[in-house]
Amino acid sequence: MAQSGRGQEKGYPIASPAIPTSDPPPYYGGARNQGPRWNPRNWSRRTIILVAIGTIFLLIAIIVGAVEGVKANRYPDYSPINYKLQDTYSGTDFFSNFDYFNGYDPAQGFVQYVIHYRDIRSLTDKESSYLPEASANALNLTFASTTSAVLKVDSVNTNQFTGRNSVRISSKTQYSSGLFVFDVVHSPYGCATWPALWLVDETNWPAMGEIDVMEAVNGATTGNQMTLHTTEGCTMNVKRKEIGKVLEKNCWNETNSNAGCGVEGAPATYGQEFNNNGGGIYAMELRSQGIRVWFFPRSSIPSDITSNSSTPDPSTWGTALADFPQTDCNINQHFGNLSIVANIDLCGQWAGQPSVYSQQDGCPSSCTEFVTNNNTAFETAYWEFASFKVYSAT
C-alpha cells in the first residue's frame, strides 16, 4: 500500500490550517510604531490645538512686553541748545521790571499785599481801598542796591488783625520758553510763611500752567519743592532723570487737592541751611522737550553761569534736581505766556492748614493769631536776590 503522509502512518487524520474569519482587535498601547513625542507628526489633534493656543498667548505676551518696555523707556531728546542772554533783572532798578500785586490774596492768605508808591497814582478808587492804612512806600518792604534786591514781610508792626503786610511782584515780560537763572542769596522761612519763586500766567491759570521753582512753608526744614500745576492731561508717571524725591505724579490741578506733580530737594536746598551756605543758583529750563530744574550751592556754581564771557550750557551740568519730561505732557500746550513771580504769603491754603502748621511743623497757637501778634518772628521772612537772568534759544 502506497504511503501518503506521516499522519496516515499513525492512523490520524491530517488537519487543515485555520483561516481568520474577522479583523484583529484594536491596538491600545505599547511601543508599536510610536515615534518621538517632540515630533508633531506623532501628536494628537488635541495636543496640536493646545500647543497652537499656547504659542499664540506666548507671542502676545512677547509683543505686549516689548511695547510696554519701549513705552516705559520713552524719554525726550534734550539735545544741547545755544542760548543768548535776553533779559537781566539786577541792580537798583530791579523792581522797575515788575508789577506789584494789589488786591485780596487768591490763595486765601492772612496777608495784605502792598504795592509800590509809583503805582498808587494809577489806581482807581476801588483799587485804592485794598491798600493798608500805612502808605505803601513808607513800609520799605522792597528795596534794591547795586548788589541785591530784597522783598520782605513787615516785621515791625504789631496787632495786624487784617493780615500782615507783604509783597507779591510779577515781571512785566512774559515767557513761553527759555533758560532762567535765579541767583538767590536768602530764602524766607519761619512759622506762618509761604514764600514762592514761580512762573505763571496770572490772568489765565491754570490753562497756561504754573512752574514753582522755589517753594516751602513754615520752618522749611524738609527742603525746596519744585512743582508743576496744569490742566488735565499732564502726568509724570514716566522715565525721568533727576536726583530729587518725587512727591506726586499727576500735575492736574483738580487732583490731590491741587498738590501738582512735585519733586523735593534735600534740606540744604531751602531755608536756614540754604541761607547759612550763602544761597545758590536755581536754573530752570523750559523747552518743548520738558522742564528741568538744577540747584547749585554757592560753592559749586558752574563756570558757564558765573562767567560773563560765556553762556550757560545745561547739557554740561549733569543730572537735574527735578525733571518733568514731555513724554505724557505736552509742554507747549500746557505752559506759555508766563511771568516771573516772587511773593511771601502768610498762612493760606497750605501753610495755614492745621495739619501742616501745627501737626507737621509744630508752630504755636493758630496761624492767624501768630501772624497778628508776633512781628519779630518775621525778621527771617525775606527774599534776597542777586539777579535773575533769562536766556533765549538762538
C-alpha positions as CSV (number, residue, x, y, z in Angstrom):
1,M,0.0,0.0,0.0
2,A,1.5,3.2,-1.0
3,Q,2.4,5.8,1.8
4,S,0.6,9.2,1.6
5,G,2.0,11.0,4.8
6,R,3.1,10.8,8.4
7,G,-0.4,11.2,9.8
8,Q,-1.8,8.5,7.8
9,E,1.0,6.3,9.1
10,K,-0.2,6.8,12.7
11,G,-3.8,6.3,11.7
12,Y,-4.7,10.1,12.5
13,P,-6.5,12.4,10.1
14,I,-4.5,15.4,8.7
15,A,-5.8,18.9,10.0
16,S,-6.1,21.8,7.6
17,P,-4.6,25.3,8.7
18,A,-7.0,27.8,10.4
19,I,-8.3,30.7,8.3
20,P,-9.1,34.1,10.1
21,T,-12.8,35.0,9.8
22,S,-12.6,38.6,11.3
23,D,-10.3,41.7,11.7
24,P,-7.7,41.7,14.6
25,P,-8.6,43.5,17.8
26,P,-7.6,47.2,18.0
27,Y,-4.2,48.3,19.4
28,Y,-4.4,50.1,22.8
29,G,-0.9,50.7,23.9
30,G,2.6,49.6,23.9
31,A,5.5,50.8,21.8
32,R,4.4,49.5,18.5
33,N,5.0,52.1,15.7
34,Q,5.3,55.1,18.3
35,G,7.7,57.8,17.2
36,P,9.4,60.6,19.3
37,R,6.9,62.8,21.3
38,W,8.6,66.0,20.1
39,N,7.7,65.2,16.5
40,P,4.5,67.0,15.6
41,R,3.6,64.1,13.2
42,N,3.1,61.9,16.3
43,W,0.8,64.5,18.1
44,S,-2.9,64.0,18.6
45,R,-5.3,66.7,17.3
46,R,-5.9,67.8,20.9
47,T,-2.2,68.3,21.6
48,I,-1.8,70.3,18.4
49,I,-4.6,72.6,19.3
50,L,-3.2,73.2,22.9
51,V,0.2,73.9,21.5
52,A,-1.2,76.4,19.0
53,I,-3.1,78.2,21.7
54,G,-0.1,78.4,24.0
55,T,2.1,79.7,21.1
56,I,-0.4,82.4,20.4
57,F,-0.5,83.6,24.0
58,L,3.3,83.5,24.2
59,L,3.6,85.7,21.1
60,I,1.0,88.1,22.6
61,A,2.9,88.3,25.8
62,I,6.2,88.9,24.0
63,I,4.7,91.7,21.9
64,V,2.9,93.4,24.8
65,G,6.1,93.1,26.9
66,A,8.1,94.7,24.1
67,V,5.6,97.5,23.6
68,E,5.4,98.2,27.4
69,G,9.2,98.1,27.6
70,V,9.5,100.7,24.8
71,K,6.8,102.8,26.4
72,A,8.5,102.7,29.8
73,N,11.8,103.7,28.4
74,R,10.5,106.7,26.4
75,Y,12.5,109.8,27.1
76,P,12.8,113.1,25.2
77,D,16.0,114.1,23.4
78,Y,17.4,117.0,25.4
79,S,19.8,118.0,22.7
80,P,22.1,121.0,23.6
81,I,20.6,124.4,22.8
82,N,22.6,127.5,22.1
83,Y,21.4,130.3,24.4
84,K,21.8,134.0,24.4
85,L,21.1,136.5,27.1
86,Q,17.7,138.1,26.7
87,D,16.8,139.9,30.0
88,T,18.7,140.8,33.2
89,Y,17.0,141.7,36.5
90,S,19.5,143.2,38.8
91,G,20.9,146.4,40.4
92,T,19.0,149.4,41.8
93,D,16.3,149.2,39.1
94,F,15.5,145.5,39.8
95,F,11.9,146.2,40.9
96,S,11.2,148.6,37.9
97,N,10.9,145.4,35.8
98,F,8.0,144.1,37.9
99,D,4.3,145.0,38.6
100,Y,3.1,144.9,42.3
101,F,0.1,142.8,43.0
102,N,-2.8,144.7,44.5
103,G,-5.9,143.0,45.9
104,Y,-7.1,140.1,48.0
105,D,-4.8,137.1,48.1
106,P,-6.0,134.4,45.7
107,A,-4.6,131.7,48.0
108,Q,-6.6,133.0,50.9
109,G,-3.6,134.0,52.9
110,F,-3.7,136.2,56.0
111,V,-1.8,138.9,54.2
112,Q,-2.0,142.4,52.9
113,Y,-0.1,142.7,49.6
114,V,1.4,146.2,49.3
115,I,2.0,148.0,46.0
116,H,4.9,150.3,45.2
117,Y,4.4,154.0,45.7
118,R,4.9,154.7,42.0
119,D,1.7,152.7,41.2
120,I,-0.6,154.5,43.6
121,R,-1.4,157.2,41.0
122,S,-2.8,154.6,38.5
123,L,-5.2,153.1,41.0
124,T,-9.0,153.5,40.8
125,D,-10.9,154.5,44.0
126,K,-12.0,150.8,44.3
127,E,-8.5,149.5,43.9
128,S,-7.1,152.1,46.4
129,S,-9.5,150.6,49.0
130,Y,-7.3,147.5,49.1
131,L,-4.3,149.4,50.4
132,P,-3.4,149.2,54.1
133,E,-3.6,152.3,56.2
134,A,0.1,152.8,56.1
135,S,1.4,154.3,52.8
136,A,3.0,151.7,50.6
137,N,6.3,153.4,50.2
138,A,6.7,154.0,53.9
139,L,6.8,150.3,54.7
140,N,10.0,149.8,52.8
141,L,9.2,146.1,52.0
142,T,11.1,146.1,48.8
143,F,14.4,147.9,48.1
144,A,17.4,147.3,45.9
145,S,21.1,148.1,45.8
146,T,23.8,147.6,43.2
147,T,24.4,144.1,44.6
148,S,21.0,142.7,45.5
149,A,17.2,143.2,45.8
150,V,15.2,142.5,48.9
151,L,11.5,141.6,49.2
152,K,10.2,141.1,52.8
153,V,7.3,140.8,55.2
154,D,6.6,143.5,57.7
155,S,8.4,142.7,60.9
156,V,7.8,146.0,62.7
157,N,4.1,146.5,63.3
158,T,2.0,144.6,65.9
159,N,-1.7,143.8,66.1
160,Q,-2.1,143.1,62.4
161,F,-5.8,142.0,62.7
162,T,-6.5,142.1,59.0
163,G,-3.3,140.4,57.9
164,R,0.4,141.3,57.9
165,N,1.8,143.4,55.1
166,S,3.9,141.7,52.4
167,V,4.7,141.9,48.7
168,R,3.9,140.0,45.5
169,I,5.6,141.0,42.3
170,S,5.2,139.8,38.7
171,S,7.6,140.5,35.8
172,K,6.3,142.8,33.1
173,T,7.7,140.4,30.5
174,Q,6.2,137.0,29.8
175,Y,7.9,133.9,28.6
176,S,7.0,130.7,26.8
177,S,10.4,129.1,26.7
178,G,14.0,129.8,27.8
179,L,16.6,129.2,30.4
180,F,16.0,131.1,33.7
181,V,18.9,131.5,36.1
182,F,18.0,132.8,39.6
183,D,20.8,133.9,41.9
184,V,19.2,133.7,45.4
185,V,21.1,134.9,48.4
186,H,18.4,134.4,51.1
187,S,15.2,132.5,51.2
188,P,12.3,133.3,53.6
189,Y,11.4,130.9,56.4
190,G,9.5,130.9,59.7
191,C,6.2,129.8,61.1
192,A,3.2,131.0,59.0
193,T,5.3,131.8,55.9
194,W,4.5,130.5,52.5
195,P,7.1,132.0,50.1
196,A,7.5,131.1,46.4
197,L,9.5,131.9,43.3
198,W,7.4,130.8,40.4
199,L,6.2,131.4,36.8
200,V,2.6,131.7,35.9
201,D,0.1,133.5,33.6
202,E,-1.9,135.3,36.3
203,T,-4.8,136.0,34.0
204,N,-5.1,132.5,32.6
205,W,-4.5,130.0,35.4
206,P,-4.3,127.0,35.2
207,A,-4.8,126.9,31.4
208,M,-1.2,128.2,30.8
209,G,0.4,126.3,33.7
210,E,2.4,127.1,36.7
211,I,6.1,126.3,37.4
212,D,7.2,126.5,41.1
213,V,10.9,126.9,41.1
214,M,11.3,127.5,44.9
215,E,8.5,126.9,47.4
216,A,8.2,125.9,51.0
217,V,6.2,126.6,54.1
218,N,6.8,127.4,57.8
219,G,10.2,126.3,59.0
220,A,11.0,124.9,55.6
221,T,13.2,122.1,57.2
222,T,12.5,119.4,54.5
223,G,13.9,121.3,51.5
224,N,12.7,123.0,48.4
225,Q,9.7,121.8,46.4
226,M,9.6,122.2,42.6
227,T,6.2,121.6,41.2
228,L,4.1,121.9,38.1
229,H,0.3,122.7,38.1
230,T,-1.6,122.2,34.9
231,T,-5.0,121.4,33.4
232,E,-5.9,117.8,32.7
233,G,-3.6,115.7,30.6
234,C,-0.1,116.2,32.1
235,T,1.4,113.4,34.2
236,M,4.9,112.3,35.2
237,N,4.5,108.6,35.7
238,V,7.3,108.1,33.1
239,K,11.0,107.7,32.9
240,R,12.8,110.7,34.5
241,K,16.4,111.7,35.2
242,E,16.5,113.5,38.5
243,I,18.1,113.4,41.9
244,G,15.1,114.9,43.9
245,K,12.4,112.9,45.7
246,V,9.1,112.5,43.7
247,L,6.1,113.6,45.7
248,E,3.2,113.4,43.2
249,K,3.0,112.4,39.6
250,N,-0.3,114.0,38.4
251,C,0.1,117.7,37.5
252,W,-3.6,118.3,37.0
253,N,-4.8,121.0,39.5
254,E,-8.0,119.1,40.2
255,T,-6.2,116.1,41.6
256,N,-4.7,115.6,45.1
257,S,-6.1,118.9,46.3
258,N,-4.1,120.8,43.7
259,A,-0.8,119.4,45.0
260,G,0.6,119.3,41.5
261,C,3.4,117.0,40.4
262,G,6.2,117.9,42.8
263,V,9.8,117.0,43.5
264,E,11.5,117.7,46.8
265,G,15.2,118.6,47.3
266,A,17.4,117.9,50.3
267,P,17.1,120.2,53.4
268,A,20.1,122.4,52.2
269,T,18.1,123.4,49.1
270,Y,16.0,125.9,51.0
271,G,15.6,127.7,54.3
272,Q,18.1,128.3,57.1
273,E,20.7,125.8,55.9
274,F,20.4,127.2,52.4
275,N,20.9,130.7,53.7
276,N,23.8,129.8,56.0
277,N,25.6,128.4,53.0
278,G,25.3,131.7,51.1
279,G,22.3,130.7,49.0
280,G,22.9,129.5,45.5
281,I,21.7,129.2,41.9
282,Y,18.4,127.8,40.7
283,A,18.4,127.3,36.9
284,M,15.1,126.3,35.2
285,E,15.0,125.3,31.5
286,L,11.6,125.5,29.8
287,R,11.5,123.9,26.3
288,S,9.2,121.6,24.3
289,Q,11.1,118.5,25.4
290,G,10.4,119.2,29.1
291,I,11.1,121.3,32.1
292,R,14.2,120.8,34.3
293,V,15.5,122.4,37.4
294,W,19.0,122.4,38.7
295,F,20.3,123.7,42.1
296,F,23.9,124.7,42.6
297,P,25.2,125.7,46.1
298,R,27.2,128.9,46.2
299,S,30.4,126.9,46.5
300,S,29.8,124.9,43.3
301,I,28.3,127.1,40.6
302,P,29.3,126.1,37.1
303,S,31.7,128.4,35.4
304,D,29.5,129.0,32.4
305,I,27.0,130.7,34.8
306,T,29.5,132.8,36.7
307,S,31.5,133.9,33.6
308,N,30.3,137.0,31.8
309,S,32.1,135.8,28.7
310,S,30.1,132.7,28.1
311,T,26.5,131.5,28.0
312,P,25.2,128.6,30.1
313,D,25.0,125.1,28.7
314,P,22.7,122.8,30.6
315,S,24.0,119.8,28.8
316,T,27.2,120.0,30.8
317,W,25.5,120.3,34.2
318,G,24.8,116.7,35.0
319,T,21.5,115.3,36.3
320,A,18.9,117.8,37.2
321,L,17.3,118.1,40.7
322,A,13.9,117.9,39.1
323,D,12.9,116.6,35.7
324,F,9.5,117.0,34.1
325,P,9.8,115.4,30.6
326,Q,7.2,115.9,27.8
327,T,6.5,112.2,27.5
328,D,3.0,112.3,28.8
329,C,2.7,116.1,29.0
330,N,2.6,118.4,26.0
331,I,4.8,121.2,27.3
332,N,3.9,123.7,24.6
333,Q,0.2,123.1,25.2
334,H,0.3,123.4,29.0
335,F,2.8,126.2,29.5
336,G,3.1,129.6,28.0
337,N,2.9,133.4,28.5
338,L,4.5,133.1,31.9
339,S,5.5,135.9,34.2
340,I,8.2,135.5,36.9
341,V,6.5,135.9,40.3
342,A,8.1,136.3,43.7
343,N,6.0,136.6,46.9
344,I,5.7,135.8,50.6
345,D,2.2,134.7,51.5
346,L,1.2,134.1,55.1
347,C,-1.0,131.1,56.3
348,G,-3.3,130.5,53.4
349,Q,-4.3,127.2,51.8
350,W,-1.0,125.4,52.5
351,A,1.0,126.9,55.4
352,G,-2.1,127.7,57.4
353,Q,-3.7,124.3,57.4
354,P,-3.7,122.9,61.0
355,S,-2.4,119.6,59.7
356,V,0.6,121.4,58.3
357,Y,1.0,124.4,60.6
358,S,0.6,122.7,63.9
359,Q,0.9,118.9,63.4
360,Q,3.6,118.8,60.8
361,D,5.7,121.9,61.5
362,G,5.0,122.3,65.2
363,C,4.2,126.0,65.1
364,P,2.4,127.7,68.1
365,S,-1.2,128.9,68.6
366,S,-3.1,129.3,65.4
367,C,-1.6,130.6,62.2
368,T,-3.6,133.8,62.1
369,E,-3.0,134.6,65.8
370,F,0.7,134.1,65.3
371,V,0.8,136.5,62.3
372,T,-1.3,139.1,64.1
373,N,0.8,139.3,67.3
374,N,4.4,138.2,66.5
375,N,6.0,140.9,64.4
376,T,9.6,139.9,65.2
377,A,9.1,136.3,64.2
378,F,9.2,137.6,60.6
379,E,12.6,139.0,60.6
380,T,13.9,136.0,58.6
381,A,10.9,136.2,56.2
382,Y,12.6,137.9,53.3
383,W,13.9,137.1,49.8
384,E,17.3,138.5,48.7
385,F,18.1,138.1,45.0
386,A,21.5,138.9,43.5
387,S,20.0,138.7,40.0
388,F,17.6,137.0,37.6
389,K,18.9,136.2,34.0
390,V,16.7,134.9,31.2
391,Y,18.3,133.3,28.1
392,S,16.5,132.5,24.9
393,A,17.5,130.0,22.2
394,T,19.4,131.4,19.3
